[in-house]
C-alpha cells in the first residue's frame, strides 16, 4: 500500500511510522524543505521526534503533488484550524480514488464543522471515502513503539476495516467504529477538558480535583454527543474515556501542559510563543462552545476554559466559579 501523510509534526510522523510498520510505503509532506531533507537523509524528524529513527519506508517531500502521487490512502495531520486552507491547496493533486483519513482533533472556528465535515466540504469525496483515527495516541509513546490502541471511525464499516488493516502494526492495535460524530466530538472536547485539568494541576490541586474535572468533562462531552446523534457507547470507549484519561493525565499532552502553565500564571500568548507545538484545545474551545450553544447543551467546563483563554477569568477564578455552581443530580443535572 502507498500512503501519503500530509503533516510532519509529532502525530503525523508517529502515524507514518505506524503505517510503515504495518507494511506501507509512506511519503510525508512537510512545509519546510530542510525538515524533509533531514528526514530523507538522516531518517529522523529533528524538530518533533529527534530521538526516533524512522523506517526506511518513510520519506518526505515539500511538494504536495509528489507526496500524493499514487497514494491509496491520504492521511491529514495538520492543525485543525488550518485544515481548510491547506486542503484547498492540496485537493487538485489528491488521487481520485484515495481514501482520506483525518488525524485531527478539533472543531472549525466559524463553521462549527468537525474535521471530517471540513474534508468532505472541500474535496466533495463523500462520507464513504473519509475515515477518522482517534484515541489515546500520545505521539512520542507511539513513535517509541510502546503498546497503544486506537479507533478507526468511518460511516462505512468496510472502509473502517480497510484502514484498520493498513495501520495494524505489532504495537498499534486499532478497533473499528461507525460513529464518526461521537469519535470526533470526543477527540475535540477532551483537549478542552485537559486544559482545565492542567489548570487544576498548575494550581497545586491533587487527584480528587483532577478526577472530578475529568468525569464531569466526560459527562459534558456525552451530552453534546447525544444532542448531535452520537452513539453514547463511544464515550466510554477508546475514543472517549481512553483518550480523555491519556490527555488529561500525561505530561506528554500538549493541552494538559498548556493548562498547567496557565495555572502557574503564564498567559496564553506567552505559552503559545514558547512552543512550535499546537494545543488544539486553545484553538477549538470557542468553536465547541458555539456548537454547544446551537445544540442548546450546557457545557460549564468548556465555557469556563473559554473565558480563561479570552482573559476574562484567572484559573483560580475559573475553578471557584465551577465549584460554586448550584448542586444538581449527577445523572440528569448539568
FITORRO-157781 format. One record per atom (N, C-alpha, C): x, y, z. Coordinates in pm, whole numbers, padded with zeros to 5 digits, always signed. Each point is the difference from the previous one (the first is absolute). Last residue first. Layout:
# FITORRO-157781
XYZ/...
END
This chain:
# FITORRO-157781
-02681+01924+03505/+00103+00056-00088/+00114+00056+00085/-00374-00424+00097/+00035+00140+00013/+00105+00042-00100/-00181-00451+00072/-00081+00084-00087/+00039+00147+00005/+00241-00346+00248/-00037-00062-00127/-00071+00096-00092/+00149+00135+00446/+00109-00033-00090/-00051-00046-00135/-00268+00362+00304/+00021-00145-00006/+00110-00034-00101/+00049+00478+00220/-00101-00068-00081/+00021-00149+00010/+00156+00534+00215/+00010-00146+00004/-00117-00063-00076/+00224+00495-00108/-00102-00064+00081/+00009-00152-00012/+00446+00294-00055/-00125-00020-00073/-00099-00078+00085/+00464+00110+00114/-00110+00073+00062/-00131-00013-00075/+00422-00190-00146/-00038-00063+00126/-00121+00067+00064/+00190+00180-00401/-00056-00133-00026/-00051-00065+00129/+00226+00412+00033/-00131+00017-00063/-00067-00134-00027/+00443+00004+00165/-00094+00047+00102/-00140+00015-00054/+00345-00107-00298/-00033-00114+00085/-00095+00040+00111/+00149+00345-00286/-00073-00102-00076/-00043-00114+00090/+00284+00342+00169/-00141+00042-00009/-00084-00104-00071/+00461-00077+00012/-00055-00008+00135/-00147+00038+00001/+00239+00049-00407/-00027-00140+00034/-00057-00017+00140/-00105+00462-00224/+00124-00068+00032/-00033-00147+00026/-00291+00329-00333/+00013-00064+00131/+00143-00047+00020/-00114+00232-00395/-00109+00051+00084/+00004-00057+00141/+00276-00089-00413/+00054+00092+00099/-00105+00059+00091/-00023-00347-00363/-00030+00138-00040/+00064+00103+00094/+00033-00460+00101/+00076+00025-00123/-00022+00142-00049/-00257-00143+00367/+00141+00014+00038/+00084+00033-00122/-00450-00091-00072/+00015+00129+00068/+00143+00022+00049/-00115-00416-00199/-00006+00108-00099/+00024+00135+00066/-00046-00368+00280/+00131-00002-00067/+00005+00112-00106/-00410-00070+00216/+00097+00065+00089/+00140+00001-00061/-00348-00222-00234/-00028+00144+00008/+00103+00072+00086/+00016-00471-00023/+00043+00061-00126/-00020+00151+00004/-00168-00237+00362/+00147-00004+00001/+00054+00064-00127/-00476-00036+00044/+00063+00099+00087/+00152-00004+00002/-00409-00128-00328/+00133-00059+00021/+00081+00096+00087/-00539-00106-00210/+00082+00074+00095/+00131-00075+00023/-00345+00019-00436/+00062-00088+00099/+00089+00083+00090/-00267+00101-00428/-00065+00026+00130/+00049-00097+00108/+00155+00062-00469/-00070-00124+00037/-00074+00014+00132/+00260+00358-00169/-00097-00030-00107/-00081-00124+00033/+00350+00115+00294/-00107+00100+00005/-00107-00026-00105/+00390-00264+00001/-00087-00034+00113/-00117+00097+00011/+00330+00094-00318/-00074-00120-00040/-00097-00041+00109/+00296+00348+00097/-00102+00044-00096/-00086-00117-00045/+00364-00099+00274/-00102+00071+00077/-00111+00051-00092/+00371-00198-00202/-00078-00102+00072/-00110+00066+00081/+00305+00279-00219/-00086-00066-00098/-00087-00106+00068/+00326+00224+00260/-00106+00093-00040/-00100-00068-00095/+00388-00241+00130/-00097+00012+00109/-00116+00094-00036/+00411-00130-00269/-00135-00053-00029/-00104+00028+00107/+00479+00132+00017/-00055+00048-00127/-00147-00038-00017/+00241-00148+00377/+00001+00145+00005/-00066+00057-00125/+00069-00467+00031/-00109+00045+00086/-00010+00151+00007/+00359-00231-00232/-00125+00014-00076/-00115+00052+00086/+00532+00072+00012/-00096-00056+00095/-00139+00023-00057/+00504-00034-00248/-00132+00062+00009/-00082-00072+00105/+00565+00084-00081/-00111-00094+00006/-00132+00075+00017/+00437+00202+00009/-00047-00018-00137/-00118-00095-00006/+00154+00339+00421/+00002-00137-00054/-00049-00001-00144/+00018+00392+00292/+00116-00074+00048/+00010-00141-00058/-00360+00330-00069/+00122+00044-00069/+00122-00082+00039/-00427-00074+00209/-00007-00033-00142/+00131+00033-00071/-00060+00124+00455/+00017-00145-00015/+00007-00038-00147/-00087+00450+00100/+00133-00035+00048/+00028-00149-00019/-00431+00171-00090/+00095+00040-00103/+00142-00041+00038/-00342-00080+00319/-00020-00081-00121/+00104+00034-00105/+00144+00090+00510/-00109+00039-00089/-00005-00085-00126/+00176-00127+00526/+00042+00048-00131/-00122+00034-00085/-00008-00194+00458/+00000+00144-00015/+00047+00054-00133/-00086-00462+00181/+00117+00057+00069/+00017+00149-00025/-00345-00258-00209/-00022-00006+00144/+00114+00060+00080/+00041-00044-00470/-00099+00103+00033/-00023+00005+00151/+00269-00342-00157/+00071+00127-00005/-00094+00117+00026/-00186-00426-00031/+00082+00006+00120/+00077+00132+00005/-00251-00101-00385/-00085+00037+00113/+00079+00014+00128/+00227-00157-00377/-00038+00139-00023/-00086+00049+00117/+00113-00453-00009/+00116+00082+00033/-00031+00148-00014/-00330-00310-00135/+00019-00009+00145/+00115+00092+00042/-00064-00041-00457/-00109+00075+00061/+00009-00002+00152/+00313-00249-00261/+00019+00143-00018/-00107+00081+00071/+00189-00493+00142/-00115+00066-00063/+00022+00150-00010/+00295-00315+00224/+00025+00007-00144/-00113+00072-00074/-00009-00105+00471/+00080+00120-00027/+00038+00013-00147/-00453-00262+00184/+00139-00014-00042/+00072+00134-00016/-00481-00086+00121/+00092-00054+00101/+00146+00012-00036/-00396+00124-00273/-00009+00075+00125/+00107-00040+00101/-00041-00222-00422/+00030+00141-00025/+00001+00081+00129/-00117-00465+00011/+00138+00018-00044/+00036+00148-00012/-00448-00111+00105/+00090-00034+00110/+00146+00025-00040/-00330+00057-00334/-00012+00101+00104/+00097-00025+00114/-00043-00317-00348/+00074+00118-00044/-00002+00109+00107/-00253-00389+00088/+00142-00034-00017/+00084+00121-00035/-00481+00035+00031/+00069-00007+00129/+00149-00026-00016/-00212+00040-00434/-00054+00086+00103/+00083-00002+00127/+00103-00271-00378/-00009+00135-00055/-00048+00100+00105/+00023-00465+00112/+00133+00056-00022/-00004+00144-00051/-00446-00142+00246/+00103-00080-00066/+00130+00074-00018/-00436+00159+00167/+00060-00085+00103/+00113-00086-00058/-00255+00295-00272/+00065+00083+00102/+00057-00082+00115/-00254-00192-00367/+00128+00051-00049/+00076+00071+00111/-00451-00156+00051/+00105-00096+00036/+00139+00046-00047/-00412+00239-00107/+00052+00025+00135/+00113-00095+00040/-00116+00179-00499/-00027-00121+00078/+00058+00020+00140/-00162+00426-00309/+00108-00096+00022/-00049-00120+00080/-00236+00427-00152/-00025-00131-00060/+00109-00102+00018/-00058+00465+00179/+00037+00003-00141/-00004-00138-00065/-00098+00082+00464/-00083+00099-00069/+00028+00003-00150/+00258-00278+00288/-00138-00050-00009/-00088+00096-00079/+00448+00131+00093/-00009-00108-00098/-00141-00050-00018/+00087+00316+00337/+00010+00061-00132/-00014-00106-00108/+00014-00156+00436/-00124+00076-00022/+00001+00065-00139/+00388-00224+00144/-00106-00095-00034/-00132+00072-00026/+00369+00253+00153/+00024-00050-00136/-00112-00092-00046/-00004+00154+00446/-00029+00108-00095/+00014-00048-00144/+00126-00298+00339/-00146+00018-00002/-00040+00110-00097/+00456-00070+00080/-00055-00108-00082/-00151+00011-00010/+00217+00297+00285/+00029+00032-00140/-00053-00106-00094/-00022-00070+00462/-00103+00094-00043/+00024+00045-00145/+00323-00285+00183/-00130-00068-00002/-00111+00092-00047/+00442+00177+00054/-00004-00101-00107/-00139-00061-00012/+00080+00295+00358/-00008+00072-00127/-00008-00099-00117/+00062-00183+00428/-00133+00064-00010/-00016+00072-00132/+00418-00189+00110/-00098-00104-00033/-00140+00059-00016/+00344+00288+00145/+00020-00040-00139/-00102-00105-00043/+00002+00140+00452/-00044+00108-00088/+00012-00041-00147/+00164-00300+00320/-00146+00013+00012/-00052+00106-00096/+00473-00070+00042/-00070-00097-00084/-00152+00011+00009/+00273+00439+00145/+00038-00139-00013/-00094-00084-00084/+00180+00551+00009/-00103-00090+00048/+00033-00144-00036/+00245+00424-00112/+00043-00082+00113/-00104-00095+00054/+00012+00311-00392/-00035+00070+00123/+00037-00082+00125/+00059-00182-00432/+00089+00115+00012/-00026+00082+00125/-00287-00362-00110/+00131-00049+00041/+00098+00116+00021/-00424+00104-00167/-00013-00049+00137/+00135-00050+00052/-00022+00124-00450/-00008+00117+00087/-00011-00041+00146/-00011-00339-00323/+00133+00057+00013/+00000+00123+00090/-00411-00191-00111/+00074-00087+00091/+00140+00053+00022/-00260+00223-00317/-00053+00023+00135/+00072-00086+00103/+00109-00064-00452/+00044+00133+00041/-00046+00029+00143/-00154-00391-00202/+00139-00013+00043/+00059+00136+00040/-00430-00018-00189/-00004-00051+00137/+00143-00014+00054/-00041+00118-00446/-00044+00112+00084/-00005-00044+00146/+00100-00324-00323/+00109+00096+00005/-00034+00118+00091/-00326-00333-00099/+00096-00042+00102/+00119+00094+00010/-00340+00051-00338/-00035+00056+00132/+00102-00039+00105/+00047-00168-00450/+00011+00146+00006/-00021+00053+00140/-00047-00466-00094/+00138+00041-00020/+00019+00150+00012/-00437-00186+00021/+00078-00042+00117/+00143+00049-00012/-00283+00066-00367/-00034+00090+00110/+00082-00034+00124/+00044-00283-00375/+00061+00131-00022/-00030+00097+00113/-00192-00434+00011/+00145-00011+00005/+00066+00137-00015/-00473-00035-00047/+00045-00017+00137/+00151-00003+00012/-00185+00022-00436/-00037+00120+00078/+00054-00011+00142/+00041-00371-00293/+00097+00105-00028/-00028+00125+00084/-00126-00524+00022/-00049+00125+00058/+00104+00110-00018/+00043-00477-00111/-00069+00074-00105/-00056+00134+00050/+00444-00337+00126/-00121+00061+00053/-00066+00075-00115/+00456-00368+00137/-00087+00075-00091/-00125+00051+00072/+00539-00095+00166/-00135-00057+00000/-00086+00084-00094/+00574-00087+00064/-00119+00081-00026/-00129-00082+00005/+00539-00016+00185/-00119-00083-00022/-00123+00089-00021/+00578-00015+00005/-00112+00093-00013/-00124-00080-00039/+00447-00189+00039/-00020+00073+00127/-00119+00095-00003/+00133-00290-00375/+00026-00082+00118/-00025+00071+00133/-00283+00188-00402/+00141-00038+00008/+00021-00088+00123/-00398+00226-00329/+00013-00099+00108/+00142-00054+00000/-00217+00320-00314/+00079+00055+00109/+00011-00095+00120/-00235-00105-00417/+00114+00078-00047/+00088+00051+00113/-00415-00235+00076/+00103-00090-00049/+00127+00076-00038/-00373+00253+00126/+00045-00080+00114/+00114-00092-00041/-00227+00233-00331/+00099+00085+00067/+00054-00071+00125/-00338-00224-00231/+00114+00016-00091/+00111+00083+00065/-00413-00054+00223/+00080-00123+00005/+00123+00010-00089/-00313+00351-00009/+00067-00002+00130/+00090-00123+00012/-00270+00028-00377/+00109+00097-00008/+00077+00002+00131/-00384-00262-00016/+00105-00062-00082/+00119+00095-00017/-00391+00151+00228/+00077-00096+00079/+00113-00062-00080/-00220+00491-00060/-00001-00129-00070/+00090-00098+00077/-00024+00432+00163/-00141-00032-00018/-00017-00137-00065/+00425+00100+00305/-00046+00032-00135/-00146-00040-00011/+00466+00007+00364/-00143+00026-00016/-00030+00039-00145/+00388-00248+00333/-00020+00046-00138/-00150+00014-00021/+00331-00010+00463/-00128-00023-00068/+00008+00054-00142/+00384-00206+00388/-00064+00117-00059/-00132-00040-00063/+00465-00157+00347/-00121-00035-00075/-00065+00128-00049/+00530-00180+00173/-00109+00098-00003/-00116-00056-00081/+00550-00103+00213/-00132-00051-00038/-00107+00109+00009/+00502+00138-00120/-00066-00049+00120/-00141-00047-00040/+00358+00205-00285/-00059-00133-00017/-00045-00060+00133/+00171+00450-00107/+00090-00091+00071/-00047-00145-00007/-00264+00342-00187/+00126+00000-00075/+00103-00090+00066/-00404+00065+00222/-00022-00081-00119/+00126-00007-00085/+00006+00276+00379/-00008-00140+00041/-00021-00092-00120/-00002+00468-00071/+00134-00047+00035/-00003-00148+00040/-00414+00228-00107/+00088-00026-00113/+00134-00060+00040/-00483-00072+00226/+00108+00095+00023/+00115-00034-00094/-00508-00154+00029/+00114-00015-00091/+00103+00111+00021/-00497-00212+00135/+00111+00038+00088/+00134-00020-00071/-00417+00096-00320/+00017-00084+00118/+00115+00048+00086/-00180+00005-00562/+00000+00074+00125/+00013-00097+00117/-00056+00074-00579/+00075-00080+00098/+00013+00083+00127/-00346-00017-00461/+00060+00076+00110/+00076-00098+00088/-00202+00037-00553/+00012-00070+00127/+00071+00089+00101/-00263-00001-00525/+00066+00074+00107/-00001-00083+00127/-00225-00094-00429/+00145-00002-00025/+00078+00078+00105/-00485-00045-00015/+00046-00138-00019/+00148-00010-00035/-00249+00419+00057/+00032-00065+00128/+00055-00141-00017/+00069+00387-00383/-00109-00076+00061/+00048-00078+00122/+00230+00329-00313/+00017-00143-00026/-00113-00084+00056/+00120+00505-00021/-00120-00059-00058/+00007-00149-00023/+00316+00368+00186/+00033-00096-00105/-00122-00059-00070/-00036+00330+00361/+00102+00049-00093/+00019-00094-00119/-00307-00115+00345/-00042+00128-00055/+00099+00049-00106/+00096-00390+00254/-00103-00025-00100/-00041+00129-00070/+00308+00033+00356/+00059-00079-00110/-00101-00020-00111/-00152+00200+00395/+00084+00093-00077/+00061-00073-00120/-00237-00260+00300/-00093+00085-00076/+00077+00103-00082/+00236-00278+00294/-00046-00079-00115/-00097+00080-00085/+00153+00196+00405/+00104-00006-00102/-00043-00081-00123/-00375+00262+00275/+00100-00099+00038/+00099-00016-00116/-00280+00463+00076/+00010-00128-00069/+00104-00090+00065/-00159+00474+00081/-00037-00106+00094/+00010-00139-00060/+00099+00468-00182/-00099-00092-00057/-00052-00101+00101/+00309+00341+00147/-00087+00063-00098/-00109-00090-00052/+00445-00220+00185/-00054+00129+00040/-00086+00058-00112/+00089-00533+00071/+00041+00118-00074/-00070+00126+00050/+00158-00445+00278/-00122+00048-00065/+00035+00134-00064/+00314-00464+00154/-00042+00137+00020/-00133+00026-00066/+00414-00357-00027/-00098+00002+00108/-00036+00144+00031/+00240-00336-00424/-00013+00126+00073/-00114-00004+00101/+00170-00318-00352/+00058-00022+00133/-00029+00118+00093/-00226-00226-00484/+00026+00115+00086/+00059-00046+00134/-00036-00194-00538/-00002-00035+00142/+00039+00122+00083/-00179-00175-00528/+00053+00111+00079/-00019-00031+00149/+00054-00295-00491/-00075+00017+00123/+00067+00110+00081/+00023-00056-00556/+00063-00014+00131/-00101+00016+00113/-00042+00038-00502/-00051-00120+00068/+00052-00015+00142/+00122+00363-00301/-00147-00003+00001/-00056-00120+00075/+00473+00260+00112/-00052-00103-00091/-00151-00017+00014/+00245+00472+00100/-00033-00125+00070/-00055-00102-00099/+00127+00469-00090/+00101-00103-00026/-00031-00132+00069/-00279+00409+00033/+00019-00031-00143/+00100-00113-00027/-00090+00160+00461/-00107-00078-00064/+00026-00032-00148/+00272+00284+00319/+00038-00137-00032/-00102-00074-00085/-00062+00457+00162/+00122-00005-00081/+00029-00141-00050/-00358+00070+00290/-00031+00073-00123/+00120-00001-00094/+00053-00177+00433/-00070-00090-00092/-00038+00068-00130/+00199+00257+00349/+00094-00096-00057/-00067-00090-00103/-00269+00304+00240/+00090+00072-00091/+00099-00095-00066/-00287-00184+00328/-00074+00044-00118/+00092+00069-00101/+00182-00141+00427/-00035-00109-00093/-00064+00052-00127/+00157+00232+00416/+00062+00027-00130/-00037-00105-00105/-00146-00014+00463/-00047+00128-00055/+00065+00036-00133/+00120-00405+00245/-00140-00001-00042/-00042+00129-00068/+00507-00186-00028/-00087+00062+00101/-00142+00019-00051/+00243-00397-00232/+00038+00140+00018/-00087+00060+00110/+00027-00456-00256/+00049+00016+00136/+00055+00140+00021/-00257-00389-00354/+00005+00143+00025/+00034+00024+00146/+00051-00409-00404/-00020+00029+00141/+00022+00149+00022/-00121-00361-00419/+00055+00132+00029/-00037+00036+00143/+00040-00468-00337/-00052+00062+00121/+00071+00134+00020/+00101-00240-00381/-00127-00068+00026/-00072+00065+00118/+00379+00225-00353/-00037-00040+00135/-00137-00070+00003/+00278+00211-00375/-00022-00143+00012/-00046-00048+00136/+00183+00480-00001/+00006-00081-00122/-00015-00149+00028/+00029+00386+00320/-00128-00064-00029/+00006-00099-00115/+00384+00262+00140/-00045-00079+00113/-00125-00081-00034/+00169+00302-00319/+00088-00115+00014/-00045-00089+00115/-00226+00405-00063/-00029-00091-00110/+00086-00126+00007/+00071+00356+00315/-00124-00074+00022/-00031-00101-00110/+00485+00180+00173/-00085+00013-00119/-00128-00081+00020/+00395+00016+00293/-00080+00122+00016/-00098+00023-00115/+00197-00485+00218/+00013+00096-00109/-00079+00126+00034/+00209-00526+00210/-00074+00125+00010/+00027+00090-00118/-00002-00566+00192/+00079+00112-00052/-00088+00123-00001/+00020-00553+00189/-00054+00135+00017/+00095+00102-00061/+00091-00474+00031/-00117+00014-00086/-00066+00137+00011/+00369-00152+00273/+00047+00035-00135/-00116+00023-00095/-00073+00088+00530/+00027-00111-00091/+00044+00050-00138/+00103+00297+00439/-00114-00036-00084/+00037-00114-00093/+00175+00169+00506/+00044-00032-00135/-00119-00048-00081/+00029+00331+00448/-00063-00115-00065/+00054-00019-00141/+00087+00368+00321/+00059-00124+00054/-00054-00126-00066/-00148+00461-00095/+00143-00012-00032/+00065-00129+00048/-00476+00222-00112/+00031-00128+00063/+00147-00033-00024/-00167+00432-00130/-00111-00048+00083/+00028-00131+00071/+00315+00245-00299/-00074+00104+00070/-00100-00055+00102/+00278-00269-00301/+00084+00067+00098/-00077+00103+00083/-00103-00464-00253/-00067+00131+00000/+00065+00081+00110/+00229-00416-00288/-00042+00055+00130/-00074+00131-00025/+00273-00274-00317/-00112-00083+00049/-00044+00041+00140/+00342+00194-00315/+00036-00049+00133/-00106-00092+00060/-00041+00199-00444/+00143-00031+00011/+00037-00065+00133/-00455+00137-00107/+00048-00087-00107/+00145-00044+00020/-00203+00309+00303/-00071-00129+00008/+00055-00097-00103/+00162+00440-00010/+00050-00072+00118/-00066-00136+00015/-00155+00287-00340/+00135-00049-00031/+00057-00080+00117/-00410+00218+00063/-00015-00116-00090/+00136-00059-00035/-00004+00397+00245/-00045-00111+00084/-00017-00126-00085/+00110+00398-00221/+00114-00047+00079/-00038-00115+00092/-00333+00225-00271/+00090-00089-00076/+00114-00055+00083/-00493+00147+00185/+00136+00053-00009/+00092-00099-00072/-00467-00099+00071/+00002+00137-00051/+00142+00050-00025/-00160-00520-00045/+00038+00095+00103/+00014+00138-00059/-00208-00538-00102/+00015+00137-00046/+00036+00087+00120/+00087-00551-00094/-00052+00109+00080/+00015+00132-00074/-00036-00547-00135/+00062+00128-00033/-00068+00107+00083/+00053-00578+00007/-00058+00125+00048/+00081+00120-00049/-00132-00567-00054/+00098+00099-00043/-00061+00137+00026/-00145-00454+00285/-00025+00098-00106/+00128+00074-00038/-00085-00350+00359/+00033-00047-00134/-00017+00099-00112/-00036+00031+00504/-00107-00087-00047/+00018-00043-00145/+00299+00303+00209/+00010-00125+00076/-00106-00100-00044/-00020+00431-00181/+00116-00071-00053/+00020-00134+00071/-00337+00285+00159/-00036-00050-00133/+00115-00080-00062/+00083+00218+00410/-00096-00110+00018/-00035-00062-00135/+00265+00388-00006/+00076-00115+00050/-00090-00122+00017/-00204+00403-00108/+00076-00048-00116/+00082-00122+00038/-00216+00224+00343/-00093-00084-00075/+00063-00050-00130/+00248+00296+00273/-00021-00126+00072/-00093-00092-00078/+00067+00434-00169/+00122-00081-00012/-00017-00135+00068/-00350+00312+00040/+00013-00043-00139/+00121-00090-00020/-00056+00199+00421/-00096-00106-00023/+00003-00049-00144/+00296+00360+00128/+00022-00119+00082/-00094-00113-00037/+00062+00337-00394/+00012+00023+00143/+00015-00132+00074/-00063+00110-00489/+00122-00060+00052/+00024+00037+00145/-00395-00033-00426/+00026+00055+00132/+00118-00072+00063/-00291-00224-00357/+00015+00145-00014/+00009+00062+00139/+00087-00500-00240/-00034+00064+00127/+00029+00149-00015/-00095-00466-00329/+00053+00136+00011/-00045+00056+00133/+00067-00530-00221/-00068+00098+00084/+00072+00134-00007/-00056-00526-00247/+00070+00128-00006/-00081+00101+00080/+00053-00574-00006/-00083+00119+00000/+00087+00125+00000/
END
